[in-house]
Amino acid sequence: MSPLNRRGLPVVLLAALLTACPSSDPVSDPANPDAISAAATSKAIIFDGTIPAPDGRVIGITVYQPALAADEAAPLVLHGHGFGLARARNFEGGNPLGNFLSADVTGDAATAAWNAGYYVISFDQRGFGQSSGPVTVMDPDVDGRNISAIIDWAETTLPHLARSGGDPLVGAVGLSYGGGFQLIGSSVDARFDAIVPTATWNDLRYSLAPAGVPKTIWLDILFVGAAPAAFQFVPFVYTAYLQATLGTVSAETLAQFERRSLASFCAGNRADGRGAPAVDAFFVQGSNDVLFNFNEAADNLACLRANALRWSDRRAAAYRGDSRRRRASREPAERPAAANPAEHPGRSGPRGGEPGAGRRAEPAGQRSGLHRGFHRAAAGHRQPAAL
């Protein structure tokens, strides 16, 4: 995956997040957030530690509180890190190691959200940082429940948390693995209102073993690269790596990849009955990314559009160029031509055959309902700072 420009893209990410229209509660009115009663607060890190996970493990979180007037409400932005990294424990700190572990453009986006008057919780994905337990590669029944536990904690702990119709207003940012948590989390928990998955996957079968052929170099990077940090994985990951090394990935392993992908929620045939989330989304993807290519974002976009509520918004943008000069596209991204269906096992038809495929994203000026957006529910007395 290619690095992203750290100056231009945060504006695009935050613009999408802060203007997205809440969709998890069809009776809520984002222009009229619920009244709250809470004392004024100052901008500060108010918690840096662990909270209980549903399975008895712990989740490492850092909570950034914005400066808020008395009785002023603020939505929550969840920030997730990439594979093998850790949460941002001090956006304004000078710790070189900490800065490296959270150094991607979505950390800049989360910082901008905090500065603009939003709560931000940066957390350690399961198996990384202070979050205990083996890495499951985004198992909905494990990582999904952890993500829900963070929102539960926020609901009971943050007195200024904005709500509409009793539903907390929750957004998310994160790159790669940090994009995966948004797709799995919003599929498991309907409290997500807006997500900005960056350079992430739609279907891990396609990402890691297209047409059944393993991308061994990436599996080496992800698996062997984790060895020095002594990360522990659930058993299927070791099995998958061994199979990939031998050149053949079993149907059982591919099924494990599938259930950890938004594609399985979109297909509507999951054993747990879960379907695609009704959440606003802005997908950012690299047009020359060789792990999670633009097809992944195009399929994610098509899936969520097919499940959209009438006032919801879904968009995608591509970035291109070499690693020394990245620019985020401010224009809507055109979906690439559908690929050969034989290259994508497990699909019922050509990649891109889902409802909504091939349609151009709405121009930025045509924001049907976005003007009632996420940022308007941020506070009863003032808007968050303009970006």
C-alpha positions in Angstrom: 0.0 0.0 0.0 1.3 3.4 -0.9 1.7 6.3 1.6 -0.7 9.2 1.4 0.0 12.9 1.3 -0.3 14.1 4.9 -1.4 17.6 4.0 -4.2 17.5 1.5 -6.2 14.4 2.3 -7.2 15.1 5.9 -9.4 17.9 4.6 -11.1 15.5 2.2 -11.6 12.9 4.9 -13.0 15.3 7.5 -15.2 17.1 5.0 -16.9 13.8 4.2 -17.1 12.7 7.8 -18.4 15.9 9.3 -21.0 16.5 6.6 -22.4 12.9 6.5 -26.0 12.5 7.4 -26.8 10.1 10.3 -28.6 7.0 9.0 -28.7 4.4 11.8 -31.9 5.8 13.3 -34.6 6.6 10.7 -36.7 8.6 13.2 -33.8 10.9 14.4 -33.5 14.5 13.2 -29.8 15.4 12.9 -30.6 19.1 12.8 -32.1 18.8 16.3 -29.9 16.9 18.7 -31.1 15.7 22.0 -30.7 18.2 24.8 -28.1 17.4 27.4 -27.1 18.7 30.8 -23.4 18.8 31.5 -20.8 21.3 32.8 -18.3 23.0 30.5 -15.2 21.0 29.6 -11.7 21.9 28.5 -9.7 20.3 25.6 -7.8 17.4 27.2 -6.9 13.7 27.1 -9.3 12.4 29.8 -8.5 8.7 29.7 -5.6 6.6 28.5 -5.8 3.0 29.6 -7.9 -0.2 29.2 -11.5 -1.1 29.4 -13.1 -4.6 29.6 -13.7 -6.5 26.4 -16.8 -8.7 26.2 -14.7 -11.9 26.3 -12.8 -11.0 29.5 -9.8 -9.5 27.6 -9.1 -5.7 27.6 -9.2 -3.0 25.0 -6.6 -0.1 25.0 -8.2 3.3 24.4 -7.2 6.9 24.5 -10.0 9.4 24.9 -9.7 13.0 23.5 -12.2 15.4 25.0 -12.9 18.7 23.1 -13.4 22.1 24.7 -17.2 22.3 25.1 -19.5 24.9 26.6 -22.1 23.9 29.3 -24.8 21.7 27.8 -23.0 21.5 24.4 -23.0 18.2 22.7 -20.3 16.6 20.5 -20.3 13.5 18.3 -17.8 10.8 18.7 -15.1 9.8 16.1 -13.4 6.4 16.5 -9.9 6.2 15.1 -8.3 2.8 14.3 -4.7 2.0 13.4 -3.2 -0.1 10.6 -2.1 -3.7 10.9 0.7 -4.2 13.4 0.6 -0.7 14.7 -1.0 0.9 17.8 -3.4 3.6 18.8 -2.5 7.3 18.9 -1.9 8.1 22.6 -1.1 11.8 22.2 -1.9 13.6 19.0 0.1 16.6 20.2 3.0 14.7 21.8 6.6 14.6 20.6 7.2 10.9 21.2 8.9 9.7 18.0 7.8 6.1 18.5 4.3 7.0 19.3 4.1 9.3 16.3 5.5 6.5 14.0 3.0 3.9 15.4 0.0 6.2 14.5 1.6 7.9 11.5 -0.9 7.9 8.7 -3.2 10.5 7.2 -6.2 9.3 9.3 -4.4 10.2 12.4 -4.2 13.7 11.1 -8.0 13.5 10.3 -8.7 12.4 13.9 -6.6 15.3 15.2 -8.5 17.7 13.1 -11.8 16.3 14.4 -10.7 16.8 18.0 -9.6 20.3 17.3 -12.9 21.0 15.5 -14.9 20.1 18.7 -15.5 16.3 18.5 -14.8 13.5 20.9 -12.1 11.2 19.5 -11.3 7.7 20.8 -8.2 6.1 19.3 -8.1 2.4 20.2 -5.8 -0.6 19.9 -7.2 -3.3 17.6 -7.4 -6.7 19.2 -4.0 -8.3 19.7 -2.1 -5.0 19.2 -0.9 -2.4 21.7 -2.6 -2.8 25.0 -5.6 -4.8 23.6 -5.2 -8.4 24.7 -6.1 -11.6 22.9 -4.9 -13.1 19.6 -5.3 -11.2 16.4 -8.4 -12.5 14.6 -8.1 -10.4 11.4 -11.4 -8.6 12.1 -13.7 -11.4 13.2 -17.2 -9.9 13.5 -17.9 -11.9 16.6 -14.7 -10.8 18.4 -13.5 -7.5 16.9 -17.0 -6.4 16.2 -18.0 -6.9 19.8 -14.9 -5.1 21.0 -15.9 -2.1 18.8 -19.4 -2.2 20.3 -18.0 -2.3 23.8 -16.1 1.0 23.1 -19.3 2.7 22.0 -21.1 1.3 25.1 -18.3 2.7 27.2 -18.6 6.1 25.5 -22.4 6.2 26.0 -22.1 5.7 29.7 -19.0 7.8 30.3 -19.0 10.9 28.0 -21.6 13.3 29.4 -21.4 15.6 26.3 -21.9 12.8 23.8 -24.3 14.0 21.1 -27.4 12.0 20.4 -30.4 12.2 18.2 -33.5 10.3 19.1 -31.5 8.6 21.8 -29.0 7.3 19.3 -25.4 8.4 19.8 -23.8 10.1 16.8 -20.7 8.1 15.9 -18.2 8.4 13.0 -14.9 6.7 12.2 -11.6 7.1 10.4 -8.8 4.7 9.8 -6.5 3.3 7.1 -6.1 -0.3 5.9 -6.8 -2.5 8.9 -8.2 0.7 10.4 -10.6 0.8 7.5 -11.6 -2.8 8.0 -12.8 -2.1 11.6 -15.2 0.5 10.2 -16.8 -1.9 7.7 -17.1 -4.8 10.2 -18.0 -2.5 13.1 -20.8 -0.8 11.2 -22.1 -4.1 9.9 -22.3 -5.4 13.5 -23.4 -2.2 15.3 -26.1 0.1 13.8 -24.9 3.0 16.0 -22.4 4.1 13.3 -23.6 7.1 11.4 -20.6 8.0 9.1 -17.4 6.1 8.2 -14.3 7.0 6.1 -12.5 3.7 5.3 -9.2 4.4 3.6 -7.3 1.9 1.5 -9.1 -1.1 2.9 -10.7 -4.3 1.6 -14.1 -5.5 0.4 -13.3 -9.2 0.1 -10.2 -10.7 1.7 -10.4 -13.7 -0.7 -9.8 -11.3 -3.6 -7.3 -9.2 -1.6 -5.1 -12.1 -0.5 -5.8 -15.0 -2.9 -7.4 -13.8 -6.1 -8.6 -16.7 -8.2 -7.2 -18.9 -5.4 -3.6 -17.8 -6.1 -2.1 -16.5 -2.9 -0.3 -13.1 -2.8 2.6 -14.7 -0.9 4.7 -11.6 -0.7 2.0 -9.7 1.2 1.3 -12.7 3.4 5.0 -12.8 4.2 5.0 -9.1 5.1 1.8 -9.3 7.2 2.7 -12.6 8.9 6.5 -12.8 9.1 6.7 -9.1 9.7 4.7 -9.6 12.9 7.1 -12.1 14.3 9.5 -9.6 16.0 6.6 -8.1 17.9 5.4 -11.6 19.0 1.9 -11.0 17.9 -0.4 -14.0 18.4 -3.0 -15.1 15.9 -6.0 -17.3 15.9 -5.3 -20.7 14.5 -6.8 -20.2 11.0 -4.2 -17.5 10.3 -1.3 -19.9 10.8 -3.2 -22.4 8.6 -3.8 -19.8 5.9 -0.1 -18.8 5.9 1.1 -22.5 5.6 -1.4 -23.2 2.8 -0.3 -20.0 0.9 3.4 -21.0 1.3 2.5 -24.4 -0.3 0.6 -22.6 -3.1 -3.0 -23.7 -2.4 -5.6 -22.1 -0.1 -8.4 -24.4 1.0 -12.1 -23.6 0.7 -12.3 -23.5 4.5 -9.7 -20.8 4.7 -11.3 -18.8 1.9 -14.6 -19.0 3.9 -12.8 -17.6 6.9 -11.5 -14.7 4.7 -15.0 -14.1 3.4 -16.7 -13.8 6.8 -14.2 -11.1 7.8 -15.2 -9.0 4.8 -18.0 -6.6 4.0 -18.6 -8.7 0.9 -20.2 -11.4 3.0 -22.6 -8.9 4.6 -23.5 -7.6 1.1 -24.2 -11.1 -0.3 -26.9 -11.6 2.3 -26.1 -15.3 3.0 -24.3 -15.1 6.3 -25.1 -17.8 8.8 -25.7 -15.1 11.5 -28.2 -13.4 9.3 -26.4 -10.0 9.3 -26.7 -7.8 6.2 -24.9 -4.7 4.9 -24.9 -1.7 7.1 -27.1 1.4 6.5 -24.3 3.9 7.1 -23.0 7.0 5.3 -19.5 6.4 3.8 -16.7 8.1 2.0 -14.2 5.6 0.6 -10.7 6.6 -0.3 -8.6 4.2 -2.2 -5.3 4.0 -4.2 -5.7 3.5 -7.9 -2.3 1.8 -8.0 -2.6 0.0 -4.7 -1.5 -3.6 -5.2 -2.9 -5.1 -2.0 -6.3 -3.4 -1.7 -6.9 -2.0 -5.2 -9.6 0.3 -6.4 -12.0 -2.5 -7.2 -12.3 -3.0 -3.4 -13.6 0.5 -2.9 -15.9 0.3 -5.9 -17.5 -2.8 -4.6 -17.8 -1.4 -1.1 -19.5 1.7 -2.6 -21.9 -0.4 -4.7 -22.8 -2.5 -1.7 -23.7 0.4 0.5 -25.5 2.2 -2.3 -27.7 -0.8 -2.8 -28.6 -0.7 0.9 -28.9 3.0 1.2 -31.7 4.8 3.0 -33.2 7.6 0.8 -31.4 10.4 2.7 -28.0 8.6 2.9 -24.8 9.4 1.1 -22.0 7.2 -0.2 -19.0 8.4 -2.2 -15.6 7.3 -3.3 -12.3 9.0 -4.3 -9.1 7.7 -5.7 -5.6 9.0 -5.3 -2.8 8.3 -7.8 0.8 9.0 -8.6 4.1 7.8 -7.1 4.9 7.6 -3.5 6.7 10.9 -3.4 3.7 12.9 -4.6 0.2 11.9 -3.6 -2.9 13.9 -4.2 -6.4 13.2 -3.1 -9.0 13.5 -5.8 -11.7 16.0 -5.0 -13.7 14.8 -8.0 -16.1 11.8 -7.7 -14.4 8.6 -8.7 -15.6 6.7 -11.8 -15.9 2.9 -11.1 -13.5 0.9 -13.3 -14.8 -1.6 -15.8 -16.0 -4.9 -14.3 -13.2 -7.4 -14.2 -13.4 -11.0 -15.4 -15.7 -12.9 -12.9 -13.3 -15.9 -13.1 -10.7 -13.7 -11.3 -12.9 -13.3 -8.2 -14.0 -16.6 -6.7 -17.2 -16.7 -4.6 -19.0 -14.0 -6.6 -22.4 -14.8 -8.1 -21.7 -12.6 -11.1 -19.1 -10.2 -12.5 -17.3 -8.0 -10.1 -19.4 -4.9 -10.2 -22.7 -6.7 -11.0 -24.2 -5.6 -7.8 -27.0 -3.0 -7.8 -25.6 0.4 -8.1 -22.5 -0.7 -9.9 -21.1 1.5 -12.6 -22.8 4.6 -11.4 -20.9 7.8 -11.0 -20.7 9.2 -7.5 -22.7 12.4 -6.9 -20.9 15.6 -7.5 -19.9 17.4 -4.3 -22.4 20.2 -4.9 -25.4 17.8 -5.0 -25.5 16.8 -1.4 -29.2 15.7 -1.1 -29.6 15.8 2.7 -25.9 16.2 3.5 -26.7 19.8 4.5 -28.6 18.3 7.4 -25.3 16.6 8.2 -23.3 15.1 10.9 -21.8 18.4 12.0 -25.2 20.0 12.5 -25.9 17.5 15.3 -22.6 18.3 16.9 -23.9 20.9 19.3 -26.9 22.7 20.5 -25.2 26.1 20.8 -22.5 26.2 18.1 -21.1 24.4 15.1 -17.7 22.7 15.3 -14.9 24.8 13.8 -14.9 25.0 10.1 -12.2 23.1 8.3 
